Amino acid sequence: MGLLYAFPVSLDEKDFVEIKDQTITLKTYGLPYIFWGYAFAALMVILFMFLAIKAPVLKLVELGDETDATLGYALLAFIASLPISILSVFFFEKRILKTGNIVSMQYRIFGLKVFSESFTPAIDQPYFVSPYLSSPNVARMKGGEEAQGFQNKGYYVLWLHTQDGKRIQLDRHSRKVDLDKLKNLLELVV
């Protein structure tokens, strides 16, 4: 999710970085505005689907037996859950909190904490950035000017080494420089 929900990389971004009481809190940015256009289009399709099936489904619920009523209500519940699911993607937020020697990851939807986990970083080099390339880079192997735009550049991953030897992925990004800056932000609070 790091390529969609990016973390801030400097203290200048006051809405997304907060240092208070020896705790640094980093919040992900929201999705770009173009995605809200996609959400609006998807919600309009769902609205038109609901308007098209409302009358036949309600008639099925009213005139049918228990099985038909259950299926009708299940379909209406599914259609009602679609806008909530779409909007939950837009109001998803990931937070990294570092207090002293504890790093916590929080996952929030609509501002409510859904899941949280805490880790104790290793003493020696707790954060490191490594490259990740999931597929063979055929365009680079063939070479040439015409294939340069098609080269798979992969992305980079910011890892946290814990004291118990685990490797936790904190974030990923297409630019290594941004992950190095994020690593420096996390190292501000000791």
C-alpha positions as CSV (number, residue, x, y, z in Angstrom):
1,M,0.0,0.0,0.0
2,G,3.0,2.2,0.2
3,L,2.9,3.1,-3.4
4,L,-0.7,4.4,-3.0
5,Y,-0.6,5.8,0.5
6,A,2.7,7.7,0.9
7,F,4.2,8.9,4.1
8,P,5.6,12.4,4.5
9,V,9.4,12.9,4.3
10,S,10.0,16.2,6.1
11,L,9.0,18.0,9.3
12,D,7.6,20.8,7.2
13,E,4.4,18.8,6.5
14,K,2.6,19.8,9.7
15,D,-0.7,18.1,8.8
16,F,1.0,14.7,8.5
17,V,4.0,14.9,10.9
18,E,3.6,15.6,14.6
19,I,6.3,15.5,17.3
20,K,4.9,15.8,20.8
21,D,6.1,14.4,24.2
22,Q,9.0,12.4,22.6
23,T,6.6,10.8,20.2
24,I,6.7,11.2,16.4
25,T,3.5,10.4,14.5
26,L,3.6,10.0,10.7
27,K,0.3,9.9,8.8
28,T,-0.2,8.8,5.2
29,Y,-1.5,11.3,2.6
30,G,-5.0,10.8,1.2
31,L,-5.5,9.5,-2.4
32,P,-5.0,12.0,-5.2
33,Y,-8.1,13.9,-6.4
34,I,-8.4,11.9,-9.6
35,F,-9.4,8.9,-7.5
36,W,-12.3,10.8,-6.1
37,G,-13.6,11.1,-9.7
38,Y,-13.3,7.3,-10.0
39,A,-15.2,6.9,-6.7
40,F,-17.9,9.2,-7.9
41,A,-18.3,7.3,-11.1
42,A,-18.4,3.9,-9.2
43,L,-21.0,5.3,-6.8
44,M,-23.2,6.5,-9.6
45,V,-23.1,3.1,-11.2
46,I,-24.1,1.5,-7.9
47,L,-26.9,4.0,-7.5
48,F,-28.2,3.2,-11.0
49,M,-27.9,-0.5,-10.3
50,F,-29.9,-0.1,-7.1
51,L,-32.6,1.9,-8.8
52,A,-32.9,-0.7,-11.6
53,I,-33.2,-3.7,-9.2
54,K,-35.1,-2.1,-6.3
55,A,-38.6,-2.7,-7.5
56,P,-38.2,-6.4,-8.7
57,V,-36.3,-7.3,-5.6
58,L,-38.8,-5.8,-3.2
59,K,-41.6,-7.5,-5.1
60,L,-39.7,-10.8,-4.8
61,V,-39.3,-10.2,-1.1
62,E,-43.0,-9.4,-0.7
63,L,-44.4,-12.2,-2.8
64,G,-41.8,-15.0,-2.5
65,D,-41.2,-17.5,0.3
66,E,-38.5,-17.3,3.0
67,T,-35.7,-18.3,0.6
68,D,-36.7,-15.6,-1.9
69,A,-36.9,-13.0,0.9
70,T,-33.5,-14.0,2.3
71,L,-31.9,-13.7,-1.2
72,G,-33.6,-10.4,-1.8
73,Y,-32.5,-8.9,1.5
74,A,-29.0,-10.3,1.0
75,L,-28.8,-8.6,-2.4
76,L,-30.0,-5.3,-1.0
77,A,-27.4,-5.6,1.9
78,F,-24.7,-6.3,-0.6
79,I,-25.6,-3.3,-2.8
80,A,-25.7,-1.1,0.4
81,S,-22.3,-2.4,1.5
82,L,-20.6,-1.4,-1.8
83,P,-20.5,2.4,-1.2
84,I,-19.2,1.8,2.3
85,S,-16.5,-0.4,1.0
86,I,-15.5,2.1,-1.7
87,L,-15.4,5.0,0.8
88,S,-13.4,3.0,3.3
89,V,-10.6,2.8,0.8
90,F,-10.6,6.6,0.5
91,F,-10.7,7.1,4.2
92,F,-8.0,4.6,5.0
93,E,-5.0,5.9,6.9
94,K,-1.8,4.2,8.0
95,R,0.2,5.7,10.9
96,I,3.7,5.1,12.2
97,L,4.2,6.1,15.8
98,K,7.6,6.0,17.5
99,T,7.9,6.6,21.2
100,G,11.3,6.0,22.7
101,N,12.2,2.4,21.8
102,I,8.8,1.3,20.5
103,V,7.6,1.6,16.9
104,S,3.8,1.2,16.4
105,M,1.9,0.7,13.2
106,Q,-1.8,1.7,13.2
107,Y,-4.3,1.1,10.5
108,R,-7.4,3.3,10.5
109,I,-10.6,3.5,8.5
110,F,-12.8,6.6,8.9
111,G,-10.5,7.8,11.6
112,L,-11.2,4.7,13.8
113,K,-8.3,2.4,14.7
114,V,-8.9,-1.0,13.1
115,F,-5.6,-2.7,13.8
116,S,-2.4,-1.9,15.6
117,E,0.9,-3.6,16.2
118,S,4.0,-2.6,18.2
119,F,7.6,-3.5,17.7
120,T,10.9,-3.0,19.5
121,P,13.6,-2.0,17.1
122,A,17.0,-3.7,17.1
123,I,19.8,-1.8,18.7
124,D,22.2,-2.0,15.8
125,Q,20.9,-0.5,12.5
126,P,17.1,-0.9,13.1
127,Y,16.0,0.6,9.7
128,F,17.3,-0.2,6.3
129,V,16.2,0.4,2.7
130,S,16.4,-2.4,0.1
131,P,15.5,-2.5,-3.6
132,Y,12.7,-4.8,-4.7
133,L,12.1,-5.9,-8.3
134,S,9.5,-8.6,-8.7
135,S,9.8,-9.4,-12.4
136,P,12.7,-9.8,-14.8
137,N,13.6,-6.6,-16.5
138,V,13.3,-7.8,-20.1
139,A,13.4,-4.2,-21.6
140,R,16.7,-3.5,-19.8
141,M,18.1,-6.9,-21.0
142,K,17.3,-6.1,-24.6
143,G,18.6,-2.6,-24.3
144,G,18.3,0.2,-26.7
145,E,16.7,3.7,-26.7
146,E,13.2,2.5,-27.8
147,A,12.9,0.1,-24.8
148,Q,14.1,2.6,-22.1
149,G,10.6,3.8,-21.3
150,F,9.4,0.3,-20.7
151,Q,12.1,-0.7,-18.2
152,N,10.7,-2.0,-14.9
153,K,12.4,0.1,-12.2
154,G,10.8,-1.7,-9.3
155,Y,10.5,0.0,-6.0
156,Y,12.3,0.2,-2.6
157,V,11.2,-1.1,0.8
158,L,11.9,0.4,4.2
159,W,12.4,-2.4,6.7
160,L,12.5,-2.4,10.5
161,H,14.7,-5.0,12.2
162,T,13.2,-5.9,15.6
163,Q,15.1,-7.2,18.7
164,D,13.6,-10.6,18.3
165,G,15.0,-10.9,14.7
166,K,11.9,-10.2,12.7
167,R,11.9,-8.0,9.6
168,I,8.9,-5.7,9.3
169,Q,8.0,-3.7,6.2
170,L,7.2,-0.2,7.3
171,D,6.8,1.4,3.8
172,R,7.6,1.1,0.2
173,H,8.2,3.7,-2.4
174,S,9.4,4.1,-6.0
175,R,12.1,6.6,-4.8
176,K,14.8,5.5,-2.5
177,V,15.5,9.1,-1.5
178,D,12.0,9.4,0.1
179,L,12.5,6.3,2.1
180,D,15.9,7.5,3.3
181,K,14.2,10.7,4.5
182,L,11.5,8.7,6.2
183,K,14.1,6.7,8.0
184,N,15.8,9.9,9.1
185,L,12.5,11.1,10.5
186,L,12.0,8.0,12.5
187,E,15.5,8.3,13.9
188,L,14.8,11.8,15.2
189,V,13.1,10.5,18.4
190,V,15.3,8.4,20.6
